[in-house]
Amino acid sequence: MGKILVVYQSKYGSAKKYAQWIAKALECGLSERKKINLKQLEEYDLVIFGGGLYAGGVSGIDLLTKGFKRFPHTKWVLFTCGLADPNDPENISHIRNGLKRVLTPEMQKQITMFHFRGGIDYPRLSAVHKAMMTMLFSSLRKRDPAGLREEDRQMIATYGKAVDFTDRKMILPLVEWVREEQKKKGDSTCR
């Protein structure tokens, strides 16, 4: 597994934080999505792309979908970063169903995916994101408290505040996966 690059698109910083941790752990290149073009990806054997989850989509995922089609020799990894707890199978199901809108069945089969939990800082949200979170909060408050999931209760309790669920340990399965791929290829370095 020769050259590896981690590329991220992050609006509020969580995806960037995970991308930095991954690049450091793998001792490989790191680039923000807006600073790289598709042609530059040609030289990499593995591209790890990460983006924030917004309304069921992954920010910047077009780089991955276009790159997948253009560079069939490249291995692709996708990590998503959102407020939903990835330890909850229901959340993973929602994320994967959202990805089906942009990833072909072939992409879903060949792209290795990981899901991380980010955070939220209400004072920093854009007007659109604030409106979306206000609607979600209002909807949750109207439900029967007995029917709320733990995650819903957390959302209500932390509404309007800054909350950071990022955890460096979440990258370990991704890093281990890359190292296993390197062993298969007889590679000992990420550079």
C-alpha positions as CSV (number, residue, x, y, z in Angstrom):
1,M,0.0,0.0,0.0
2,G,2.3,2.7,-1.2
3,K,1.4,6.4,-0.9
4,I,-1.5,7.3,1.3
5,L,-3.4,10.6,1.6
6,V,-6.0,11.7,4.1
7,V,-8.4,14.3,2.7
8,Y,-11.1,16.0,4.7
9,Q,-13.9,18.5,4.4
10,S,-14.9,20.0,7.8
11,K,-17.3,22.9,8.5
12,Y,-17.0,23.0,12.3
13,G,-13.8,21.1,12.9
14,S,-14.6,17.5,14.0
15,A,-13.8,15.9,10.7
16,K,-10.6,17.9,10.5
17,K,-9.6,16.7,14.0
18,Y,-10.2,13.0,13.0
19,A,-8.3,13.5,9.7
20,Q,-5.3,15.0,11.6
21,W,-5.3,12.1,14.1
22,I,-5.4,9.5,11.2
23,A,-2.7,11.2,9.2
24,K,-0.5,11.4,12.3
25,A,-1.1,7.8,13.2
26,L,-0.3,6.6,9.7
27,E,2.5,9.1,9.1
28,C,1.0,10.1,5.8
29,G,-0.1,13.1,3.9
30,L,-3.1,15.3,4.8
31,S,-5.0,17.8,2.8
32,E,-8.2,19.9,3.1
33,R,-10.7,19.1,0.3
34,K,-10.6,22.6,-1.1
35,K,-6.8,22.5,-1.4
36,I,-6.6,19.4,-3.7
37,N,-7.9,18.6,-7.1
38,L,-8.8,15.3,-8.6
39,K,-5.7,15.0,-10.7
40,Q,-3.5,15.2,-7.7
41,L,-5.0,12.0,-6.3
42,E,-3.7,9.9,-9.2
43,E,-0.3,9.4,-7.4
44,Y,-1.9,7.8,-4.3
45,D,-2.5,4.1,-3.7
46,L,-4.9,4.8,-0.9
47,V,-7.1,7.8,-0.3
48,I,-8.9,8.2,3.0
49,F,-11.7,10.8,2.6
50,G,-13.6,12.2,5.6
51,G,-16.5,14.6,5.8
52,G,-19.1,15.9,8.1
53,L,-22.7,14.5,7.9
54,Y,-25.3,17.1,7.1
55,A,-29.0,16.2,6.4
56,G,-28.0,12.7,5.4
57,G,-25.2,13.7,3.1
58,V,-21.4,13.8,3.5
59,S,-19.8,17.2,2.7
60,G,-17.3,17.0,-0.1
61,I,-18.1,13.4,-1.1
62,D,-18.0,14.3,-4.7
63,L,-14.2,14.0,-4.5
64,L,-14.5,10.4,-3.6
65,T,-17.2,9.5,-6.1
66,K,-15.3,11.2,-9.0
67,G,-12.0,9.8,-7.9
68,F,-13.4,6.3,-7.6
69,K,-14.5,6.4,-11.2
70,R,-11.4,8.0,-12.5
71,F,-8.7,6.0,-10.6
72,P,-9.8,2.3,-10.4
73,H,-6.3,1.3,-9.1
74,T,-6.8,3.4,-6.0
75,K,-8.2,2.0,-2.7
76,W,-10.7,4.3,-1.1
77,V,-11.7,4.7,2.6
78,L,-14.6,6.9,3.7
79,F,-15.1,8.2,7.2
80,T,-18.1,10.2,8.2
81,C,-18.3,12.5,11.2
82,G,-21.6,13.5,12.7
83,L,-23.5,14.1,15.9
84,A,-25.2,10.7,15.8
85,D,-23.5,8.0,18.0
86,P,-21.9,5.4,15.6
87,N,-22.2,2.7,18.4
88,D,-26.0,2.7,17.7
89,P,-26.8,0.3,14.8
90,E,-29.8,2.4,14.0
91,N,-27.6,5.4,13.4
92,I,-25.3,3.4,11.1
93,S,-28.3,2.2,9.2
94,H,-29.5,5.8,8.6
95,I,-26.0,6.9,7.6
96,R,-25.5,4.0,5.1
97,N,-29.0,4.5,3.7
98,G,-28.1,8.2,3.1
99,L,-24.9,7.1,1.4
100,K,-26.9,4.9,-1.0
101,R,-28.1,8.1,-2.7
102,V,-24.6,9.0,-3.9
103,L,-22.6,5.7,-3.8
104,T,-23.3,3.1,-6.5
105,P,-23.6,-0.5,-5.4
106,E,-20.1,-1.1,-6.7
107,M,-18.8,1.8,-4.6
108,Q,-20.6,0.6,-1.5
109,K,-19.0,-2.8,-1.9
110,Q,-15.4,-1.6,-2.6
111,I,-15.1,1.5,-0.4
112,T,-14.3,0.7,3.2
113,M,-16.3,2.9,5.6
114,F,-15.9,4.1,9.2
115,H,-18.2,6.3,11.2
116,F,-17.1,8.7,13.9
117,R,-18.9,10.9,16.4
118,G,-18.2,14.6,16.2
119,G,-19.7,17.5,18.2
120,I,-21.8,20.6,18.0
121,D,-21.2,24.2,19.0
122,Y,-24.6,25.9,18.7
123,P,-23.2,29.5,18.8
124,R,-21.0,28.7,15.8
125,L,-23.7,27.1,13.6
126,S,-24.8,28.7,10.4
127,A,-28.3,30.1,10.2
128,V,-29.4,27.1,8.2
129,H,-27.9,24.5,10.6
130,K,-29.4,26.4,13.6
131,A,-32.8,26.3,12.0
132,M,-32.5,22.6,11.4
133,M,-31.4,21.9,14.9
134,T,-34.2,24.0,16.3
135,M,-36.7,22.0,14.3
136,L,-35.2,18.8,15.6
137,F,-35.2,20.0,19.2
138,S,-38.8,21.1,18.9
139,S,-39.8,17.8,17.4
140,L,-38.1,15.8,20.2
141,R,-39.6,18.0,23.0
142,K,-43.1,17.1,21.7
143,R,-42.5,13.3,21.9
144,D,-43.3,11.2,24.9
145,P,-40.2,11.2,27.1
146,A,-40.6,7.4,27.6
147,G,-40.1,6.8,23.9
148,L,-36.9,8.9,23.5
149,R,-33.6,7.2,22.8
150,E,-30.7,8.1,25.1
151,E,-29.2,10.1,22.2
152,D,-32.4,12.1,21.9
153,R,-32.3,12.9,25.6
154,Q,-28.7,14.0,25.2
155,M,-29.7,16.3,22.3
156,I,-32.4,17.9,24.4
157,A,-30.1,18.3,27.4
158,T,-27.3,19.9,25.4
159,Y,-29.4,22.0,23.0
160,G,-27.8,25.5,22.6
161,K,-24.5,24.5,24.1
162,A,-21.1,23.3,22.8
163,V,-20.6,19.6,23.0
164,D,-17.6,17.6,21.8
165,F,-17.9,13.8,21.4
166,T,-14.7,13.4,19.4
167,D,-12.5,10.6,20.6
168,R,-9.1,9.7,19.3
169,K,-9.7,6.0,20.0
170,M,-12.4,6.0,17.4
171,I,-9.8,6.0,14.6
172,L,-8.1,2.8,15.8
173,P,-10.2,0.4,13.6
174,L,-9.5,2.5,10.6
175,V,-5.8,2.7,11.3
176,E,-5.7,-1.1,12.0
177,W,-7.5,-1.7,8.7
178,V,-4.9,0.3,6.8
179,R,-2.0,-1.5,8.6
180,E,-3.6,-4.9,7.7
181,E,-3.8,-3.8,4.0
182,Q,-0.2,-2.8,4.1
183,K,0.8,-6.3,5.5
184,K,-1.2,-7.9,2.6
185,K,0.8,-5.8,0.2
186,G,4.1,-6.3,1.9
187,D,4.4,-2.6,2.7
188,S,5.8,-1.4,6.0
189,T,5.4,2.3,5.7
190,C,2.7,4.7,4.8
191,R,4.9,7.1,2.9
